Amino acid sequence: MLVSGQHKRINDVFFKLDALFQRVIDDHMHPGRSKDQRDITELMLDVMH
C-alpha cells in the first residue's frame, strides 16, 4: 500500500510525463514542421533500431 501522498505524487508525475510525450508526438506530427531537421522522435527511433 502506498504511503499517504505518494499516490498523488505518482499521478502528478504520470500526467506531467504524459503531457511531455504528447507534446513531442504533436510536434513530430505537425504538418508545418521543417522536414530538413530531424526531431527528437526520429532520433529516439533511430536509437531503437
N, C-alpha and C positions, 0 to 999 in steps of 0.2 A: 504494500500500500504506500502511496506517495505521501510524503510529509506535507502538511498544510502549506499551501503557497507554491509548491513545486509544480502542481498540475497547471496552475495559471501561468507560471513562467515557461513551462514546456509549450503550452498553447501559444503564448506570445511569440516565442522563438519560431515555432512552426509557421505562424501566419506571416512573420517577417521574412522567413526564407521563401515561403510560397509566393509572396509579393515580389521578391527579388527575382526568383526564377521566372515568374510570369513576365516581368519587365524584360528580362533577357530574351525570352521567346518572342515577345511582341516586337522588340527591336529587330530581331533576326527576320521576322516575317513581314515587317513593314515594307510595303511596295516602293516607297520613296527612298529607301536606304541606298547608299552607294555600294554598288557591287564590286567596285575596284579594290576596296579594302575588306579584308576578312574580319569577321566579328568574332566575339568570344565563343559563340556557339559553334562556329566552324572549327575554331582552334581546339575546343574540347572534343569534338567528334574526331578530329584527326589524331588526337592523343589516344583515343579508344581503339583506333584501327592500326 
